[in-house]
Amino acid sequence: MQQNVSEKHNEITYFKPLLEGIKDLEGVVVSVDALHPQREHTEYLHSREAH
């Protein structure tokens, strides 16, 4: 899945909304670049049972 990021925002603000478009993340391995290893993102993925 891919989405353009506006000039007034950055990738971090698009992380959760982009993944909300995927109904079931249970057992899915989510690979992101070095910008995203943030506690909030990890907690979100864990709450959706993703890896």
mmCIF entry with sequence, helices, sheets and N, C-alpha, C, O atoms, coordinates in Angstrom:
data_MODEL
# 
_entry.id   MODEL 
# 
_entity.id                         1 
_entity.type                       polymer 
_entity.pdbx_number_of_molecules   1 
# 
_entity_poly.entity_id                      1 
_entity_poly.type                           'polypeptide(L)' 
_entity_poly.nstd_linkage                   no 
_entity_poly.nstd_monomer                   no 
_entity_poly.pdbx_seq_one_letter_code       MQQNVSEKHNEITYFKPLLEGIKDLEGVVVSVDALHPQREHTEYLHSREAH 
_entity_poly.pdbx_seq_one_letter_code_can   MQQNVSEKHNEITYFKPLLEGIKDLEGVVVSVDALHPQREHTEYLHSREAH 
_entity_poly.pdbx_strand_id                 A 
# 
loop_
_entity_poly_seq.entity_id 
_entity_poly_seq.num 
_entity_poly_seq.mon_id 
_entity_poly_seq.hetero 
1 1  MET n 
1 2  GLN n 
1 3  GLN n 
1 4  ASN n 
1 5  VAL n 
1 6  SER n 
1 7  GLU n 
1 8  LYS n 
1 9  HIS n 
1 10 ASN n 
1 11 GLU n 
1 12 ILE n 
1 13 THR n 
1 14 TYR n 
1 15 PHE n 
1 16 LYS n 
1 17 PRO n 
1 18 LEU n 
1 19 LEU n 
1 20 GLU n 
1 21 GLY n 
1 22 ILE n 
1 23 LYS n 
1 24 ASP n 
1 25 LEU n 
1 26 GLU n 
1 27 GLY n 
1 28 VAL n 
1 29 VAL n 
1 30 VAL n 
1 31 SER n 
1 32 VAL n 
1 33 ASP n 
1 34 ALA n 
1 35 LEU n 
1 36 HIS n 
1 37 PRO n 
1 38 GLN n 
1 39 ARG n 
1 40 GLU n 
1 41 HIS n 
1 42 THR n 
1 43 GLU n 
1 44 TYR n 
1 45 LEU n 
1 46 HIS n 
1 47 SER n 
1 48 ARG n 
1 49 GLU n 
1 50 ALA n 
1 51 HIS n 
# 
_struct_asym.id          A 
_struct_asym.entity_id   1 
# 
loop_
_struct_conf.conf_type_id 
_struct_conf.id 
_struct_conf.pdbx_PDB_helix_id 
_struct_conf.beg_label_comp_id 
_struct_conf.beg_label_asym_id 
_struct_conf.beg_label_seq_id 
_struct_conf.pdbx_beg_PDB_ins_code 
_struct_conf.end_label_comp_id 
_struct_conf.end_label_asym_id 
_struct_conf.end_label_seq_id 
_struct_conf.pdbx_end_PDB_ins_code 
_struct_conf.beg_auth_comp_id 
_struct_conf.beg_auth_asym_id 
_struct_conf.beg_auth_seq_id 
_struct_conf.end_auth_comp_id 
_struct_conf.end_auth_asym_id 
_struct_conf.end_auth_seq_id 
_struct_conf.pdbx_PDB_helix_class 
_struct_conf.details 
_struct_conf.pdbx_PDB_helix_length 
HELX_P HELX_P1 AA1 GLU A 11 ? GLU A 20 ? GLU A 11 GLU A 20 1 ? 10 
HELX_P HELX_P2 AA2 ARG A 39 ? SER A 47 ? ARG A 39 SER A 47 1 ? 9  
# 
_struct_conf_type.id          HELX_P 
_struct_conf_type.criteria    ? 
_struct_conf_type.reference   ? 
# 
loop_
_atom_site.group_PDB 
_atom_site.id 
_atom_site.type_symbol 
_atom_site.label_atom_id 
_atom_site.label_alt_id 
_atom_site.label_comp_id 
_atom_site.label_asym_id 
_atom_site.label_entity_id 
_atom_site.label_seq_id 
_atom_site.pdbx_PDB_ins_code 
_atom_site.Cartn_x 
_atom_site.Cartn_y 
_atom_site.Cartn_z 
_atom_site.occupancy 
_atom_site.B_iso_or_equiv 
_atom_site.pdbx_formal_charge 
_atom_site.auth_seq_id 
_atom_site.auth_comp_id 
_atom_site.auth_asym_id 
_atom_site.auth_atom_id 
_atom_site.pdbx_PDB_model_num 
ATOM 1   N N  . MET A 1 1  ? 0.851  -1.157  0.000  1.00 0.00 ? 1  MET A N  1 
ATOM 2   C CA . MET A 1 1  ? 0.000  0.000   0.000  1.00 0.00 ? 1  MET A CA 1 
ATOM 3   C C  . MET A 1 1  ? 0.901  1.226   0.000  1.00 0.00 ? 1  MET A C  1 
ATOM 4   O O  . MET A 1 1  ? 1.947  1.233   0.649  1.00 0.00 ? 1  MET A O  1 
ATOM 5   N N  . GLN A 1 2  ? 0.501  2.251   -0.720 1.00 0.00 ? 2  GLN A N  1 
ATOM 6   C CA . GLN A 1 2  ? 1.307  3.449   -0.838 1.00 0.00 ? 2  GLN A CA 1 
ATOM 7   C C  . GLN A 1 2  ? 0.406  4.675   -0.857 1.00 0.00 ? 2  GLN A C  1 
ATOM 8   O O  . GLN A 1 2  ? -0.718 4.630   -1.358 1.00 0.00 ? 2  GLN A O  1 
ATOM 9   N N  . GLN A 1 3  ? 0.919  5.776   -0.300 1.00 0.00 ? 3  GLN A N  1 
ATOM 10  C CA . GLN A 1 3  ? 0.155  7.022   -0.275 1.00 0.00 ? 3  GLN A CA 1 
ATOM 11  C C  . GLN A 1 3  ? 1.138  8.184   -0.354 1.00 0.00 ? 3  GLN A C  1 
ATOM 12  O O  . GLN A 1 3  ? 2.198  8.146   0.271  1.00 0.00 ? 3  GLN A O  1 
ATOM 13  N N  . ASN A 1 4  ? 0.792  9.213   -1.116 1.00 0.00 ? 4  ASN A N  1 
ATOM 14  C CA . ASN A 1 4  ? 1.630  10.402  -1.184 1.00 0.00 ? 4  ASN A CA 1 
ATOM 15  C C  . ASN A 1 4  ? 1.520  11.186  0.116  1.00 0.00 ? 4  ASN A C  1 
ATOM 16  O O  . ASN A 1 4  ? 0.445  11.287  0.708  1.00 0.00 ? 4  ASN A O  1 
ATOM 17  N N  . VAL A 1 5  ? 2.646  11.739  0.551  1.00 0.00 ? 5  VAL A N  1 
ATOM 18  C CA . VAL A 1 5  ? 2.696  12.540  1.773  1.00 0.00 ? 5  VAL A CA 1 
ATOM 19  C C  . VAL A 1 5  ? 2.737  14.006  1.365  1.00 0.00 ? 5  VAL A C  1 
ATOM 20  O O  . VAL A 1 5  ? 3.572  14.412  0.557  1.00 0.00 ? 5  VAL A O  1 
ATOM 21  N N  . SER A 1 6  ? 1.822  14.800  1.933  1.00 0.00 ? 6  SER A N  1 
ATOM 22  C CA . SER A 1 6  ? 1.787  16.219  1.582  1.00 0.00 ? 6  SER A CA 1 
ATOM 23  C C  . SER A 1 6  ? 3.019  16.941  2.119  1.00 0.00 ? 6  SER A C  1 
ATOM 24  O O  . SER A 1 6  ? 3.685  16.453  3.032  1.00 0.00 ? 6  SER A O  1 
ATOM 25  N N  . GLU A 1 7  ? 3.309  18.080  1.559  1.00 0.00 ? 7  GLU A N  1 
ATOM 26  C CA . GLU A 1 7  ? 4.482  18.853  1.969  1.00 0.00 ? 7  GLU A CA 1 
ATOM 27  C C  . GLU A 1 7  ? 4.387  19.364  3.399  1.00 0.00 ? 7  GLU A C  1 
ATOM 28  O O  . GLU A 1 7  ? 5.413  19.606  4.035  1.00 0.00 ? 7  GLU A O  1 
ATOM 29  N N  . LYS A 1 8  ? 3.180  19.532  3.913  1.00 0.00 ? 8  LYS A N  1 
ATOM 30  C CA . LYS A 1 8  ? 2.987  20.075  5.259  1.00 0.00 ? 8  LYS A CA 1 
ATOM 31  C C  . LYS A 1 8  ? 3.035  19.000  6.340  1.00 0.00 ? 8  LYS A C  1 
ATOM 32  O O  . LYS A 1 8  ? 2.942  19.319  7.525  1.00 0.00 ? 8  LYS A O  1 
ATOM 33  N N  . HIS A 1 9  ? 3.176  17.751  5.959  1.00 0.00 ? 9  HIS A N  1 
ATOM 34  C CA . HIS A 1 9  ? 3.201  16.643  6.912  1.00 0.00 ? 9  HIS A CA 1 
ATOM 35  C C  . HIS A 1 9  ? 4.445  15.798  6.676  1.00 0.00 ? 9  HIS A C  1 
ATOM 36  O O  . HIS A 1 9  ? 5.238  16.076  5.776  1.00 0.00 ? 9  HIS A O  1 
ATOM 37  N N  . ASN A 1 10 ? 4.605  14.763  7.496  1.00 0.00 ? 10 ASN A N  1 
ATOM 38  C CA . ASN A 1 10 ? 5.694  13.827  7.276  1.00 0.00 ? 10 ASN A CA 1 
ATOM 39  C C  . ASN A 1 10 ? 5.149  12.405  7.349  1.00 0.00 ? 10 ASN A C  1 
ATOM 40  O O  . ASN A 1 10 ? 3.977  12.200  7.664  1.00 0.00 ? 10 ASN A O  1 
ATOM 41  N N  . GLU A 1 11 ? 5.991  11.435  7.061  1.00 0.00 ? 11 GLU A N  1 
ATOM 42  C CA . GLU A 1 11 ? 5.566  10.041  7.027  1.00 0.00 ? 11 GLU A CA 1 
ATOM 43  C C  . GLU A 1 11 ? 4.996  9.554   8.356  1.00 0.00 ? 11 GLU A C  1 
ATOM 44  O O  . GLU A 1 11 ? 4.101  8.709   8.375  1.00 0.00 ? 11 GLU A O  1 
ATOM 45  N N  . ILE A 1 12 ? 5.502  10.075  9.448  1.00 0.00 ? 12 ILE A N  1 
ATOM 46  C CA . ILE A 1 12 ? 5.085  9.605   10.766 1.00 0.00 ? 12 ILE A CA 1 
ATOM 47  C C  . ILE A 1 12 ? 3.586  9.813   10.970 1.00 0.00 ? 12 ILE A C  1 
ATOM 48  O O  . ILE A 1 12 ? 2.926  8.960   11.563 1.00 0.00 ? 12 ILE A O  1 
ATOM 49  N N  . THR A 1 13 ? 3.044  10.918  10.495 1.00 0.00 ? 13 THR A N  1 
ATOM 50  C CA . THR A 1 13 ? 1.616  11.186  10.682 1.00 0.00 ? 13 THR A CA 1 
ATOM 51  C C  . THR A 1 13 ? 0.738  10.300  9.803  1.00 0.00 ? 13 THR A C  1 
ATOM 52  O O  . THR A 1 13 ? -0.466 10.205  10.041 1.00 0.00 ? 13 THR A O  1 
ATOM 53  N N  . TYR A 1 14 ? 1.304  9.659   8.806  1.00 0.00 ? 14 TYR A N  1 
ATOM 54  C CA . TYR A 1 14 ? 0.539  8.809   7.900  1.00 0.00 ? 14 TYR A CA 1 
ATOM 55  C C  . TYR A 1 14 ? 0.583  7.334   8.282  1.00 0.00 ? 14 TYR A C  1 
ATOM 56  O O  . TYR A 1 14 ? -0.129 6.527   7.683  1.00 0.00 ? 14 TYR A O  1 
ATOM 57  N N  . PHE A 1 15 ? 1.393  6.968   9.254  1.00 0.00 ? 15 PHE A N  1 
ATOM 58  C CA . PHE A 1 15 ? 1.586  5.566   9.621  1.00 0.00 ? 15 PHE A CA 1 
ATOM 59  C C  . PHE A 1 15 ? 0.279  4.871   9.988  1.00 0.00 ? 15 PHE A C  1 
ATOM 60  O O  . PHE A 1 15 ? -0.118 3.907   9.334  1.00 0.00 ? 15 PHE A O  1 
ATOM 61  N N  . LYS A 1 16 ? -0.373 5.345   11.007 1.00 0.00 ? 16 LYS A N  1 
ATOM 62  C CA . LYS A 1 16 ? -1.610 4.715   11.476 1.00 0.00 ? 16 LYS A CA 1 
ATOM 63  C C  . LYS A 1 16 ? -2.757 4.816   10.462 1.00 0.00 ? 16 LYS A C  1 
ATOM 64  O O  . LYS A 1 16 ? -3.400 3.802   10.190 1.00 0.00 ? 16 LYS A O  1 
ATOM 65  N N  . PRO A 1 17 ? -3.041 6.001   9.888  1.00 0.00 ? 17 PRO A N  1 
ATOM 66  C CA . PRO A 1 17 ? -4.133 6.076   8.911  1.00 0.00 ? 17 PRO A CA 1 
ATOM 67  C C  . PRO A 1 17 ? -3.935 5.139   7.713  1.00 0.00 ? 17 PRO A C  1 
ATOM 68  O O  . PRO A 1 17 ? -4.902 4.574   7.203  1.00 0.00 ? 17 PRO A O  1 
ATOM 69  N N  . LEU A 1 18 ? -2.704 4.976   7.271  1.00 0.00 ? 18 LEU A N  1 
ATOM 70  C CA . LEU A 1 18 ? -2.439 4.087   6.144  1.00 0.00 ? 18 LEU A CA 1 
ATOM 71  C C  . LEU A 1 18 ? -2.746 2.635   6.514  1.00 0.00 ? 18 LEU A C  1 
ATOM 72  O O  . LEU A 1 18 ? -3.363 1.913   5.731  1.00 0.00 ? 18 LEU A O  1 
ATOM 73  N N  . LEU A 1 19 ? -2.323 2.211   7.691  1.00 0.00 ? 19 LEU A N  1 
ATOM 74  C CA . LEU A 1 19 ? -2.560 0.831   8.114  1.00 0.00 ? 19 LEU A CA 1 
ATOM 75  C C  . LEU A 1 19 ? -4.006 0.582   8.520  1.00 0.00 ? 19 LEU A C  1 
ATOM 76  O O  . LEU A 1 19 ? -4.454 -0.564  8.519  1.00 0.00 ? 19 LEU A O  1 
ATOM 77  N N  . GLU A 1 20 ? -4.744 1.632   8.867  1.00 0.00 ? 20 GLU A N  1 
ATOM 78  C CA . GLU A 1 20 ? -6.165 1.472   9.191  1.00 0.00 ? 20 GLU A CA 1 
ATOM 79  C C  . GLU A 1 20 ? -6.941 0.965   7.974  1.00 0.00 ? 20 GLU A C  1 
ATOM 80  O O  . GLU A 1 20 ? -8.007 0.367   8.117  1.00 0.00 ? 20 GLU A O  1 
ATOM 81  N N  . GLY A 1 21 ? -6.403 1.206   6.780  1.00 0.00 ? 21 GLY A N  1 
ATOM 82  C CA . GLY A 1 21 ? -7.051 0.743   5.562  1.00 0.00 ? 21 GLY A CA 1 
ATOM 83  C C  . GLY A 1 21 ? -6.959 -0.763  5.359  1.00 0.00 ? 21 GLY A C  1 
ATOM 84  O O  . GLY A 1 21 ? -7.605 -1.310  4.466  1.00 0.00 ? 21 GLY A O  1 
ATOM 85  N N  . ILE A 1 22 ? -6.167 -1.429  6.175  1.00 0.00 ? 22 ILE A N  1 
ATOM 86  C CA . ILE A 1 22 ? -6.025 -2.884  6.108  1.00 0.00 ? 22 ILE A CA 1 
ATOM 87  C C  . ILE A 1 22 ? -6.844 -3.474  7.256  1.00 0.00 ? 22 ILE A C  1 
ATOM 88  O O  . ILE A 1 22 ? -6.546 -3.234  8.426  1.00 0.00 ? 22 ILE A O  1 
ATOM 89  N N  . LYS A 1 23 ? -7.854 -4.231  6.921  1.00 0.00 ? 23 LYS A N  1 
ATOM 90  C CA . LYS A 1 23 ? -8.803 -4.717  7.922  1.00 0.00 ? 23 LYS A CA 1 
ATOM 91  C C  . LYS A 1 23 ? -8.160 -5.620  8.974  1.00 0.00 ? 23 LYS A C  1 
ATOM 92  O O  . LYS A 1 23 ? -8.394 -5.435  10.168 1.00 0.00 ? 23 LYS A O  1 
ATOM 93  N N  . ASP A 1 24 ? -7.352 -6.595  8.545  1.00 0.00 ? 24 ASP A N  1 
ATOM 94  C CA . ASP A 1 24 ? -6.804 -7.581  9.472  1.00 0.00 ? 24 ASP A CA 1 
ATOM 95  C C  . ASP A 1 24 ? -5.286 -7.624  9.365  1.00 0.00 ? 24 ASP A C  1 
ATOM 96  O O  . ASP A 1 24 ? -4.750 -8.014  8.327  1.00 0.00 ? 24 ASP A O  1 
ATOM 97  N N  . LEU A 1 25 ? -4.596 -7.232  10.415 1.00 0.00 ? 25 LEU A N  1 
ATOM 98  C CA . LEU A 1 25 ? -3.137 -7.279  10.445 1.00 0.00 ? 25 LEU A CA 1 
ATOM 99  C C  . LEU A 1 25 ? -2.610 -8.428  11.307 1.00 0.00 ? 25 LEU A C  1 
ATOM 100 O O  . LEU A 1 25 ? -1.401 -8.547  11.502 1.00 0.00 ? 25 LEU A O  1 
ATOM 101 N N  . GLU A 1 26 ? -3.490 -9.260  11.815 1.00 0.00 ? 26 GLU A N  1 
ATOM 102 C CA . GLU A 1 26 ? -3.062 -10.346 12.692 1.00 0.00 ? 26 GLU A CA 1 
ATOM 103 C C  . GLU A 1 26 ? -2.059 -11.249 11.974 1.00 0.00 ? 26 GLU A C  1 
ATOM 104 O O  . GLU A 1 26 ? -2.353 -11.811 10.919 1.00 0.00 ? 26 GLU A O  1 
ATOM 105 N N  . GLY A 1 27 ? -0.871 -11.375 12.567 1.00 0.00 ? 27 GLY A N  1 
ATOM 106 C CA . GLY A 1 27 ? 0.170  -12.232 12.025 1.00 0.00 ? 27 GLY A CA 1 
ATOM 107 C C  . GLY A 1 27 ? 0.933  -11.644 10.849 1.00 0.00 ? 27 GLY A C  1 
ATOM 108 O O  . GLY A 1 27 ? 1.840  -12.287 10.323 1.00 0.00 ? 27 GLY A O  1 
ATOM 109 N N  . VAL A 1 28 ? 0.583  -10.437 10.428 1.00 0.00 ? 28 VAL A N  1 
ATOM 110 C CA . VAL A 1 28 ? 1.243  -9.790  9.295  1.00 0.00 ? 28 VAL A CA 1 
ATOM 111 C C  . VAL A 1 28 ? 2.550  -9.156  9.761  1.00 0.00 ? 28 VAL A C  1 
ATOM 112 O O  . VAL A 1 28 ? 2.598  -8.516  10.811 1.00 0.00 ? 28 VAL A O  1 
ATOM 113 N N  . VAL A 1 29 ? 3.603  -9.336  8.976  1.00 0.00 ? 29 VAL A N  1 
ATOM 114 C CA . VAL A 1 29 ? 4.874  -8.686  9.252  1.00 0.00 ? 29 VAL A CA 1 
ATOM 115 C C  . VAL A 1 29 ? 4.863  -7.337  8.537  1.00 0.00 ? 29 VAL A C  1 
ATOM 116 O O  . VAL A 1 29 ? 4.725  -7.276  7.315  1.00 0.00 ? 29 VAL A O  1 
ATOM 117 N N  . VAL A 1 30 ? 5.009  -6.265  9.300  1.00 0.00 ? 30 VAL A N  1 
ATOM 118 C CA . VAL A 1 30 ? 5.020  -4.910  8.744  1.00 0.00 ? 30 VAL A CA 1 
ATOM 119 C C  . VAL A 1 30 ? 6.464  -4.434  8.726  1.00 0.00 ? 30 VAL A C  1 
ATOM 120 O O  . VAL A 1 30 ? 7.121  -4.373  9.766  1.00 0.00 ? 30 VAL A O  1 
ATOM 121 N N  . SER A 1 31 ? 6.945  -4.102  7.558  1.00 0.00 ? 31 SER A N  1 
ATOM 122 C CA . SER A 1 31 ? 8.325  -3.636  7.390  1.00 0.00 ? 31 SER A CA 1 
ATOM 123 C C  . SER A 1 31 ? 8.305  -2.140  7.084  1.00 0.00 ? 31 SER A C  1 
ATOM 124 O O  . SER A 1 31 ? 7.622  -1.694  6.163  1.00 0.00 ? 31 SER A O  1 
ATOM 125 N N  . VAL A 1 32 ? 9.056  -1.376  7.860  1.00 0.00 ? 32 VAL A N  1 
ATOM 126 C CA . VAL A 1 32 ? 9.112  0.075   7.675  1.00 0.00 ? 32 VAL A CA 1 
ATOM 127 C C  . VAL A 1 32 ? 10.568 0.530   7.680  1.00 0.00 ? 32 VAL A C  1 
ATOM 128 O O  . VAL A 1 32 ? 11.455 -0.227  8.073  1.00 0.00 ? 32 VAL A O  1 
ATOM 129 N N  . ASP A 1 33 ? 10.815 1.751   7.250  1.00 0.00 ? 33 ASP A N  1 
ATOM 130 C CA . ASP A 1 33 ? 12.186 2.253   7.250  1.00 0.00 ? 33 ASP A CA 1 
ATOM 131 C C  . ASP A 1 33 ? 12.569 2.759   8.638  1.00 0.00 ? 33 ASP A C  1 
ATOM 132 O O  . ASP A 1 33 ? 11.778 2.684   9.579  1.00 0.00 ? 33 ASP A O  1 
ATOM 133 N N  . ALA A 1 34 ? 13.766 3.264   8.749  1.00 0.00 ? 34 ALA A N  1 
ATOM 134 C CA . ALA A 1 34 ? 14.336 3.661   10.041 1.00 0.00 ? 34 ALA A CA 1 
ATOM 135 C C  . ALA A 1 34 ? 13.614 4.817   10.721 1.00 0.00 ? 34 ALA A C  1 
ATOM 136 O O  . ALA A 1 34 ? 13.882 5.102   11.888 1.00 0.00 ? 34 ALA A O  1 
ATOM 137 N N  . LEU A 1 35 ? 12.715 5.481   10.026 1.00 0.00 ? 35 LEU A N  1 
ATOM 138 C CA . LEU A 1 35 ? 11.980 6.608   10.599 1.00 0.00 ? 35 LEU A CA 1 
ATOM 139 C C  . LEU A 1 35 ? 10.890 6.152   11.577 1.00 0.00 ? 35 LEU A C  1 
ATOM 140 O O  . LEU A 1 35 ? 10.457 6.940   12.417 1.00 0.00 ? 35 LEU A O  1 
ATOM 141 N N  . HIS A 1 36 ? 10.444 4.907   11.483 1.00 0.00 ? 36 HIS A N  1 
ATOM 142 C CA . HIS A 1 36 ? 9.257  4.466   12.202 1.00 0.00 ? 36 HIS A CA 1 
ATOM 143 C C  . HIS A 1 36 ? 9.439  3.618   13.466 1.00 0.00 ? 36 HIS A C  1 
ATOM 144 O O  . HIS A 1 36 ? 8.429  3.249   14.064 1.00 0.00 ? 36 HIS A O  1 
ATOM 145 N N  . PRO A 1 37 ? 10.636 3.291   13.906 1.00 0.00 ? 37 PRO A N  1 
ATOM 146 C CA . PRO A 1 37 ? 10.700 2.520   15.153 1.00 0.00 ? 37 PRO A CA 1 
ATOM 147 C C  . PRO A 1 37 ? 10.415 3.414   16.365 1.00 0.00 ? 37 PRO A C  1 
ATOM 148 O O  . PRO A 1 37 ? 11.314 3.753   17.135 1.00 0.00 ? 37 PRO A O  1 
ATOM 149 N N  . GLN A 1 38 ? 9.167  3.774   16.507 1.00 0.00 ? 38 GLN A N  1 
ATOM 150 C CA . GLN A 1 38 ? 8.728  4.633   17.592 1.00 0.00 ? 38 GLN A CA 1 
ATOM 151 C C  . GLN A 1 38 ? 7.772  3.845   18.477 1.00 0.00 ? 38 GLN A C  1 
ATOM 152 O O  . GLN A 1 38 ? 7.037  2.978   18.005 1.00 0.00 ? 38 GLN A O  1 
ATOM 153 N N  . ARG A 1 39 ? 7.794  4.157   19.742 1.00 0.00 ? 39 ARG A N  1 
ATOM 154 C CA . ARG A 1 39 ? 6.973  3.428   20.706 1.00 0.00 ? 39 ARG A CA 1 
ATOM 155 C C  . ARG A 1 39 ? 5.493  3.416   20.294 1.00 0.00 ? 39 ARG A C  1 
ATOM 156 O O  . ARG A 1 39 ? 4.847  2.370   20.365 1.00 0.00 ? 39 ARG A O  1 
ATOM 157 N N  . GLU A 1 40 ? 4.961  4.541   19.872 1.00 0.00 ? 40 GLU A N  1 
ATOM 158 C CA . GLU A 1 40 ? 3.547  4.624   19.489 1.00 0.00 ? 40 GLU A CA 1 
ATOM 159 C C  . GLU A 1 40 ? 3.237  3.677   18.321 1.00 0.00 ? 40 GLU A C  1 
ATOM 160 O O  . GLU A 1 40 ? 2.190  3.030   18.309 1.00 0.00 ? 40 GLU A O  1 
ATOM 161 N N  . HIS A 1 41 ? 4.124  3.599   17.363 1.00 0.00 ? 41 HIS A N  1 
ATOM 162 C CA . HIS A 1 41 ? 3.915  2.703   16.226 1.00 0.00 ? 41 HIS A CA 1 
ATOM 163 C C  . HIS A 1 41 ? 3.984  1.244   16.652 1.00 0.00 ? 41 HIS A C  1 
ATOM 164 O O  . HIS A 1 41 ? 3.191  0.418   16.198 1.00 0.00 ? 41 HIS A O  1 
ATOM 165 N N  . THR A 1 42 ? 4.929  0.934   17.519 1.00 0.00 ? 42 THR A N  1 
ATOM 166 C CA . THR A 1 42 ? 5.058  -0.439  18.024 1.00 0.00 ? 42 THR A CA 1 
ATOM 167 C C  . THR A 1 42 ? 3.819  -0.844  18.814 1.00 0.00 ? 42 THR A C  1 
ATOM 168 O O  . THR A 1 42 ? 3.310  -1.952  18.644 1.00 0.00 ? 42 THR A O  1 
ATOM 169 N N  . GLU A 1 43 ? 3.340  0.029   19.662 1.00 0.00 ? 43 GLU A N  1 
ATOM 170 C CA . GLU A 1 43 ? 2.137  -0.268  20.444 1.00 0.00 ? 43 GLU A CA 1 
ATOM 171 C C  . GLU A 1 43 ? 0.924  -0.440  19.534 1.00 0.00 ? 43 GLU A C  1 
ATOM 172 O O  . GLU A 1 43 ? 0.081  -1.304  19.779 1.00 0.00 ? 43 GLU A O  1 
ATOM 173 N N  . TYR A 1 44 ? 0.833  0.371   18.495 1.00 0.00 ? 44 TYR A N  1 
ATOM 174 C CA . TYR A 1 44 ? -0.277 0.247   17.549 1.00 0.00 ? 44 TYR A CA 1 
ATOM 175 C C  . TYR A 1 44 ? -0.231 -1.108  16.842 1.00 0.00 ? 44 TYR A C  1 
ATOM 176 O O  . TYR A 1 44 ? -1.250 -1.793  16.755 1.00 0.00 ? 44 TYR A O  1 
ATOM 177 N N  . LEU A 1 45 ? 0.935  -1.498  16.340 1.00 0.00 ? 45 LEU A N  1 
ATOM 178 C CA . LEU A 1 45 ? 1.066  -2.792  15.653 1.00 0.00 ? 45 LEU A CA 1 
ATOM 179 C C  . LEU A 1 45 ? 0.759  -3.946  16.612 1.00 0.00 ? 45 LEU A C  1 
ATOM 180 O O  . LEU A 1 45 ? 0.093  -4.909  16.230 1.00 0.00 ? 45 LEU A O  1 
ATOM 181 N N  . HIS A 1 46 ? 1.233  -3.853  17.831 1.00 0.00 ? 46 HIS A N  1 
ATOM 182 C CA . HIS A 1 46 ? 0.961  -4.895  18.831 1.00 0.00 ? 46 HIS A CA 1 
ATOM 183 C C  . HIS A 1 46 ? -0.550 -4.991  19.116 1.00 0.00 ? 46 HIS A C  1 
ATOM 184 O O  . HIS A 1 46 ? -1.082 -6.093  19.252 1.00 0.00 ? 46 HIS A O  1 
ATOM 185 N N  . SER A 1 47 ? -1.224 -3.867  19.205 1.00 0.00 ? 47 SER A N  1 
ATOM 186 C CA . SER A 1 47 ? -2.667 -3.871  19.482 1.00 0.00 ? 47 SER A CA 1 
ATOM 187 C C  . SER A 1 47 ? -3.458 -4.519  18.334 1.00 0.00 ? 47 SER A C  1 
ATOM 188 O O  . SER A 1 47 ? -4.553 -5.042  18.540 1.00 0.00 ? 47 SER A O  1 
ATOM 189 N N  . ARG A 1 48 ? -2.884 -4.474  17.129 1.00 0.00 ? 48 ARG A N  1 
ATOM 190 C CA . ARG A 1 48 ? -3.531 -5.082  15.958 1.00 0.00 ? 48 ARG A CA 1 
ATOM 191 C C  . ARG A 1 48 ? -3.004 -6.490  15.706 1.00 0.00 ? 48 ARG A C  1 
ATOM 192 O O  . ARG A 1 48 ? -3.348 -7.107  14.698 1.00 0.00 ? 48 ARG A O  1 
ATOM 193 N N  . GLU A 1 49 ? -2.164 -7.010  16.622 1.00 0.00 ? 49 GLU A N  1 
ATOM 194 C CA . GLU A 1 49 ? -1.581 -8.352  16.565 1.00 0.00 ? 49 GLU A CA 1 
ATOM 195 C C  . GLU A 1 49 ? -0.705 -8.567  15.346 1.00 0.00 ? 49 GLU A C  1 
ATOM 196 O O  . GLU A 1 49 ? -0.620 -9.675  14.818 1.00 0.00 ? 49 GLU A O  1 
ATOM 197 N N  . ALA A 1 50 ? -0.050 -7.493  14.900 1.00 0.00 ? 50 ALA A N  1 
ATOM 198 C CA . ALA A 1 50 ? 0.898  -7.570  13.781 1.00 0.00 ? 50 ALA A CA 1 
ATOM 199 C C  . ALA A 1 50 ? 2.304  -7.745  14.362 1.00 0.00 ? 50 ALA A C  1 
ATOM 200 O O  . ALA A 1 50 ? 2.523  -7.616  15.567 1.00 0.00 ? 50 ALA A O  1 
ATOM 201 N N  . HIS A 1 51 ? 3.232  -8.040  13.476 1.00 0.00 ? 51 HIS A N  1 
ATOM 202 C CA . HIS A 1 51 ? 4.641  -8.210  13.871 1.00 0.00 ? 51 HIS A CA 1 
ATOM 203 C C  . HIS A 1 51 ? 5.475  -7.133  13.203 1.00 0.00 ? 51 HIS A C  1 
ATOM 204 O O  . HIS A 1 51 ? 6.690  -7.085  13.395 1.00 0.00 ? 51 HIS A O  1 
# 
